[in-house]
Amino acid sequence: MVLDLLKFIQLIKLHPINMFFAFGGYFGQFNKSEFSIQNVVVEFAEQLDSGNSTFHLQNVKMWHKVLTHGITPEEFLEELSLYVEQVE
């Protein structure tokens, strides 16, 4: 299943419209206040550690979650940078 989904994602490329087609949803579908950078980072690591996913697939899922919460890539990268500085 994961490999089939990964092949599908590679075919459609990582384009926001295609990502929404693959996973559903739309930009800003969920409230920003429900988004947690810590939860996203932990989920990303847990899925990779479990061996149930690939880095590329987790990356696509992460960006889907970010965008459906109405967070721009710039906002996310800034928040991620602050989070990394905080945990170091």
N, C-alpha and C positions, 0 to 999 in steps of 0.2 A: 504493500500500500504506500509506504513512504517513498519508495523508488518510483512508483507510478506518478505520485504527486510531484516529486522532484523533476521527473522528465517533463511533466505538464508545465511546471513553472519555468523550466529552461526554454520550452517552446514559446511561451508567451512573453518571456523576458520579464525583468523587474520594472514594469511600467505601472504606475498607480491605477490606471483604469483597468488594466489587465489583472492586477492583483485583486481589485475589488470584484472583478468578474469571477476569479478563481475562488475567493474566500467569502464573497458577499460583503455587504455593508457599503458605507460611503464616508467621505471625509466629515468628521464631526458628528458621527452617528451617536457617540456616547459622550457623556459629560467629562470634561477635562479633569474635574475634581475626583473622578473615579480612577484616574491613572496613577500608577505608582512606579517610579523608575526602579525602585528596589525589587518589586515583584517581577518586573520585566527581566531584569538582570538575573535574578534567581531562577526564574522559569527557563531562561535561555540556557543557563549552565546545567540545570537539572536534566533538561531534555538531551543535551549533548552527552552528559555523563551516563545517562541511561542507555545510550547507544540506539535509541529509538528514532533518531533524527540525524540529519547532516547539518553542518554549519550553514550552508546556503539556505536550506529549508527553514532553519530557525531564524536566520536573518530576515527572510521574507515574512515569516509570521510576526516577527518583532515589528517590522515596519508597518505591517497591516494593522497591528494593535495601536501603534503610535498614531497613524493617520486616522483611524476610526474614532480616536479620542480627540480629533481636531487639533493635533499637535503637528506643527510644521517640522520638517527635517532640521532646520536651524534651531528651533526651540528644543527639540529632543537632544541634539548634539551638545547644546549648551548645558542642559540639565544633566546629561550623562557626564560631562566634564566636571561639573560641580559635585556630582555624586562620587566620582572616582577620587577627587581631591579629599572629600570628606572621609572616605573609608581607608585612605592611605595612612 
